[in-house]
Amino acid sequence: MVAAVARLAITAAFLVEFLSEGRYRVLSRLTDVPRRRRLTVAGADIVLVSGPRGSAPLVLVHGFAPQGNRDDRVLAAASLLARTGFAVAVPTIPGLTQGRLRPHDAEPVIAALDLRPGPVTLVSVSVGAGPAFLAAADPRVSGRVATVVVLGGYASARELVRYFLTGEYDYAGRRGHTAHDPDMVRAFVAANADLLGPSLRRGLDAGDRQAMESALQALAPLLTALSPEQVAARIPGHLLLIHGRGDRAVPYTETLRLAAARPRDTAVVLVGMIGHVEGTAPSWHELRDLFALWGVTYTMIAGR
């Protein structure tokens, strides 16, 4: 009974600090500062973050972060999770420091999962869903994964790149358009220049629609290999999918697409109080969203 009450309190404190982006440091005031150390395993750069209570293993897979696991926001997220009682391992994903994912970017995640015998909670953020799912489905470590939590993730790399290039999303009758900064397209082209010919790069830089379709066709094999929906059915354990309805970086329809690829033992929470991977101030009419988010967070913390 006491343990259950403690988990309820920790969940509430975690959500307050997360949704306020650290403005209200409720959990930090209640818990000790986590310990942090670095190591290299199988060529992977990994930071370990844990507090005195931290024993349940968790692997955190960051999204686009030029500094990898040295990024302040990545370390803050790891510390917040550690304060709930997890021993957190954060590998740097090389491709996500440059905006260019490749299948081998799953290897650092596999190395981090291999540190502990399990059961392990795997948390992925944004485009980190790609290497996270590839690792969780890998037979070398899949038996260690008990729960996969995805925040603002994607299902189809092809549809995600289409969204980056055109701002358009469409799934199961839910469609829309987001006006993107042209610099986003230029950054994508620069990061993946080795896969695109000169004329195709010029067309993409100019916003040519035919060039965009040609790029999707040229990259089709790679995009298929990087799509979580392709391996979702092989993911063991629980799957908790969280997405902001107003996410402008990755459309919420990608979470719906991912849930359809693995409906078994999968929970989906779409909320208005999360932007992409950051919290927003909840209002009174979002109480239902708050309870839904609290429920899935409690499931993650209680399952450790």
C-alpha positions as CSV (number, residue, x, y, z in Angstrom):
1,M,0.0,0.0,0.0
2,V,2.8,2.4,1.0
3,A,4.7,1.6,-2.2
4,A,1.6,2.2,-4.4
5,V,1.0,5.6,-2.7
6,A,4.7,6.5,-3.3
7,R,4.4,5.6,-7.0
8,L,1.3,7.8,-7.3
9,A,3.1,10.7,-5.8
10,I,6.2,10.2,-7.9
11,T,4.1,10.0,-11.1
12,A,2.3,13.2,-10.3
13,A,5.6,15.0,-9.4
14,F,7.2,13.7,-12.6
15,L,4.4,15.0,-14.8
16,V,4.4,18.4,-13.1
17,E,8.1,18.9,-13.8
18,F,8.0,17.4,-17.3
19,L,4.9,19.4,-18.4
20,S,6.4,22.6,-17.0
21,E,9.8,21.9,-18.6
22,G,11.4,22.2,-15.2
23,R,9.8,25.4,-14.1
24,Y,8.2,23.6,-11.2
25,R,10.9,21.3,-9.9
26,V,8.6,19.1,-7.7
27,L,10.3,15.8,-8.3
28,S,13.7,17.3,-8.1
29,R,13.0,18.7,-4.6
30,L,11.7,15.3,-3.4
31,T,14.7,13.2,-4.6
32,D,18.5,13.2,-4.6
33,V,20.6,14.4,-7.5
34,P,21.2,11.4,-9.7
35,R,24.7,10.0,-10.2
36,R,26.2,10.2,-13.7
37,R,29.1,8.3,-15.4
38,R,30.2,7.6,-18.9
39,L,31.4,4.4,-20.5
40,T,32.1,3.0,-24.0
41,V,30.6,-0.4,-24.8
42,A,30.9,-2.1,-28.2
43,G,32.0,1.2,-29.6
44,A,28.9,3.0,-28.3
45,D,29.2,6.2,-26.2
46,I,26.8,5.7,-23.3
47,V,26.0,7.8,-20.2
48,L,24.5,6.1,-17.2
49,V,22.3,8.2,-14.9
50,S,20.8,6.8,-11.7
51,G,19.8,7.8,-8.2
52,P,20.1,5.9,-4.9
53,R,16.7,4.3,-5.6
54,G,17.6,3.5,-9.3
55,S,17.7,-0.2,-10.0
56,A,15.2,-0.9,-12.8
57,P,17.0,-0.5,-16.2
58,L,15.8,1.9,-18.8
59,V,17.3,2.9,-22.1
60,L,16.6,6.4,-23.4
61,V,16.9,6.9,-27.2
62,H,17.2,10.6,-28.0
63,G,15.8,12.3,-31.1
64,F,17.7,14.8,-33.2
65,A,20.4,16.1,-30.9
66,P,23.7,17.5,-32.4
67,Q,25.5,16.8,-29.1
68,G,24.0,13.3,-28.6
69,N,23.9,12.2,-25.0
70,R,25.8,15.4,-24.0
71,D,22.8,17.5,-25.0
72,D,21.4,19.4,-21.9
73,R,17.8,18.5,-22.7
74,V,18.7,14.8,-23.2
75,L,20.6,14.8,-19.9
76,A,17.7,16.6,-18.1
77,A,15.2,14.0,-19.4
78,A,17.5,11.1,-18.2
79,S,17.9,12.7,-14.8
80,L,14.1,13.1,-14.4
81,L,13.5,9.5,-15.3
82,A,16.3,8.5,-12.9
83,R,14.6,10.4,-10.1
84,T,11.5,8.1,-10.5
85,G,13.6,5.0,-9.7
86,F,15.2,4.0,-13.0
87,A,18.8,3.3,-13.8
88,V,19.0,5.1,-17.2
89,A,21.4,4.4,-20.0
90,V,21.5,6.9,-22.8
91,P,23.6,6.0,-25.9
92,T,24.5,8.6,-28.5
93,I,22.9,7.8,-31.8
94,P,25.5,9.0,-34.4
95,G,23.0,9.5,-37.2
96,L,20.8,11.6,-35.0
97,T,23.6,14.0,-34.3
98,Q,23.7,14.8,-38.0
99,G,20.1,14.4,-39.2
100,R,20.8,11.2,-41.2
101,L,19.5,7.9,-39.9
102,R,20.9,4.6,-41.2
103,P,20.0,1.1,-40.0
104,H,23.4,0.7,-38.2
105,D,22.3,3.5,-35.8
106,A,20.4,0.8,-34.0
107,E,23.8,-0.7,-32.8
108,P,24.3,1.8,-29.9
109,V,20.8,1.0,-28.6
110,I,21.6,-2.7,-28.8
111,A,24.8,-2.1,-26.8
112,A,22.9,-0.2,-24.2
113,L,20.2,-2.9,-23.9
114,D,22.9,-5.5,-23.6
115,L,24.2,-3.9,-20.4
116,R,21.6,-5.4,-18.2
117,P,19.8,-8.8,-18.4
118,G,16.4,-7.3,-18.3
119,P,13.5,-6.7,-18.1
120,V,14.3,-3.3,-19.7
121,T,12.1,-0.3,-20.4
122,L,13.0,1.3,-23.7
123,V,12.0,5.0,-24.1
124,S,12.4,6.6,-27.5
125,V,11.9,10.3,-28.4
126,S,10.8,11.6,-31.9
127,V,12.9,10.1,-34.7
128,G,14.7,8.0,-32.2
129,A,11.8,5.6,-32.7
130,G,13.6,4.2,-35.8
131,P,16.8,2.9,-34.0
132,A,14.8,2.0,-30.9
133,F,12.4,-0.3,-32.8
134,L,15.1,-1.8,-34.9
135,A,17.0,-2.6,-31.7
136,A,14.0,-3.9,-29.8
137,A,13.2,-6.3,-32.6
138,D,16.8,-7.6,-32.9
139,P,17.0,-11.2,-31.7
140,R,20.2,-10.4,-29.8
141,V,18.4,-8.3,-27.2
142,S,14.7,-8.5,-27.9
143,G,14.1,-10.9,-25.0
144,R,15.3,-8.1,-22.6
145,V,12.7,-5.6,-23.6
146,A,9.6,-5.5,-21.4
147,T,8.1,-2.1,-22.4
148,V,8.6,0.3,-25.2
149,V,7.5,3.9,-24.7
150,V,7.4,6.2,-27.7
151,L,7.0,10.0,-27.4
152,G,6.3,11.9,-30.6
153,G,7.5,9.0,-32.8
154,Y,6.9,7.8,-36.3
155,A,5.9,4.6,-38.1
156,S,6.8,5.1,-41.8
157,A,10.1,6.8,-42.7
158,R,8.8,7.4,-46.2
159,E,5.7,9.3,-44.9
160,L,7.9,11.1,-42.4
161,V,10.3,12.3,-45.1
162,R,7.3,13.2,-47.3
163,Y,6.1,15.4,-44.4
164,F,9.5,17.0,-44.0
165,L,9.6,17.8,-47.7
166,T,6.0,18.9,-48.3
167,G,4.4,19.6,-44.9
168,E,1.6,17.2,-45.8
169,Y,0.3,14.2,-43.8
170,D,-2.5,11.8,-44.4
171,Y,-3.5,8.6,-42.7
172,A,-6.9,6.8,-42.4
173,G,-8.7,9.9,-43.6
174,R,-6.9,12.3,-41.2
175,R,-5.0,14.7,-43.3
176,G,-3.5,18.2,-43.0
177,H,-0.7,20.5,-43.9
178,T,2.0,22.3,-41.9
179,A,4.0,25.2,-43.3
180,H,7.6,24.2,-42.9
181,D,10.7,26.5,-42.9
182,P,12.6,25.9,-46.2
183,D,15.7,25.5,-44.1
184,M,14.3,22.1,-42.9
185,V,14.4,20.8,-46.5
186,R,17.9,22.2,-47.1
187,A,19.2,20.6,-43.9
188,F,17.7,17.2,-44.9
189,V,19.3,17.5,-48.4
190,A,22.7,18.5,-46.9
191,A,22.6,15.6,-44.4
192,N,21.8,13.0,-47.0
193,A,23.7,14.5,-50.0
194,D,25.6,11.2,-50.6
195,L,22.3,9.5,-51.4
196,L,20.9,12.1,-53.8
197,G,22.3,13.1,-57.2
198,P,23.2,16.8,-58.0
199,S,20.0,17.5,-60.1
200,L,17.8,15.9,-57.4
201,R,19.4,18.0,-54.7
202,R,18.9,21.2,-56.8
203,G,15.2,20.2,-57.3
204,L,14.7,19.6,-53.6
205,D,16.3,22.9,-52.7
206,A,14.0,24.7,-55.2
207,G,10.9,23.0,-53.7
208,D,10.1,21.1,-56.9
209,R,7.3,18.6,-56.3
210,Q,8.5,16.1,-58.9
211,A,12.0,16.1,-57.3
212,M,10.4,15.3,-54.0
213,E,8.6,12.3,-55.4
214,S,11.8,11.2,-57.2
215,A,13.7,11.4,-54.0
216,L,11.2,9.3,-52.1
217,Q,11.5,6.7,-54.9
218,A,15.3,6.8,-54.8
219,L,15.4,6.4,-51.1
220,A,12.6,3.7,-50.9
221,P,14.8,0.7,-49.8
222,L,16.5,2.8,-47.0
223,L,13.2,4.3,-45.8
224,T,11.6,0.9,-45.6
225,A,14.5,-0.4,-43.6
226,L,14.2,2.6,-41.2
227,S,10.4,2.3,-40.6
228,P,9.3,1.1,-37.2
229,E,6.0,-0.3,-38.7
230,Q,8.1,-2.9,-40.5
231,V,9.3,-4.5,-37.3
232,A,6.5,-3.5,-34.9
233,A,4.9,-6.9,-34.9
234,R,8.2,-8.4,-33.5
235,I,8.4,-6.0,-30.6
236,P,7.8,-7.9,-27.3
237,G,6.0,-6.7,-24.2
238,H,3.9,-3.5,-23.8
239,L,3.9,-0.7,-26.3
240,L,3.0,2.8,-25.0
241,L,2.6,5.5,-27.7
242,I,2.2,9.1,-26.7
243,H,1.8,12.0,-29.1
244,G,0.8,15.6,-29.1
245,R,-2.2,16.4,-31.3
246,G,-0.6,19.7,-32.4
247,D,2.9,18.3,-33.0
248,R,4.4,20.2,-35.9
249,A,7.6,18.2,-36.1
250,V,6.1,14.7,-36.5
251,P,2.4,14.5,-37.2
252,Y,0.2,12.5,-34.7
253,T,-1.0,10.3,-37.5
254,E,2.3,8.5,-37.4
255,T,1.5,7.2,-33.9
256,L,-1.9,6.0,-35.2
257,R,-0.1,4.3,-38.1
258,L,2.3,2.6,-35.7
259,A,-0.5,1.4,-33.4
260,A,-2.2,-0.2,-36.4
261,A,1.0,-2.0,-37.2
262,R,1.1,-3.6,-33.7
263,P,-2.4,-3.3,-32.1
264,R,-1.7,-6.1,-29.6
265,D,-0.9,-4.9,-26.1
266,T,-0.6,-1.3,-27.3
267,A,-1.9,1.8,-25.7
268,V,-2.2,5.1,-27.5
269,V,-2.5,8.5,-25.8
270,L,-3.1,11.6,-27.9
271,V,-3.0,14.8,-25.9
272,G,-3.1,18.5,-26.4
273,M,-0.7,19.4,-23.6
274,I,2.4,18.1,-25.4
275,G,3.9,19.9,-28.4
276,H,6.5,17.7,-29.9
277,V,8.5,16.3,-27.0
278,E,8.0,19.2,-24.7
279,G,5.1,19.9,-22.3
280,T,2.7,22.9,-22.6
281,A,0.7,24.4,-19.8
282,P,-2.5,22.4,-19.4
283,S,-5.8,24.1,-19.2
284,W,-9.0,23.0,-17.3
285,H,-10.6,21.6,-20.4
286,E,-7.6,19.3,-20.9
287,L,-8.2,17.4,-17.7
288,R,-9.2,14.2,-19.6
289,D,-5.8,14.5,-21.5
290,L,-4.0,14.9,-18.2
291,F,-5.6,11.8,-16.7
292,A,-4.7,9.8,-19.8
293,L,-1.1,11.0,-19.7
294,W,-1.0,10.3,-16.0
295,G,-2.3,6.8,-16.5
296,V,0.3,5.8,-19.2
297,T,3.1,7.4,-17.1
298,Y,2.1,5.5,-14.0
299,T,2.1,2.3,-16.0
300,M,5.7,3.0,-17.1
301,I,6.8,3.8,-13.6
302,A,4.9,1.1,-11.8
303,G,6.2,-1.5,-14.2
304,R,9.8,-0.9,-13.3
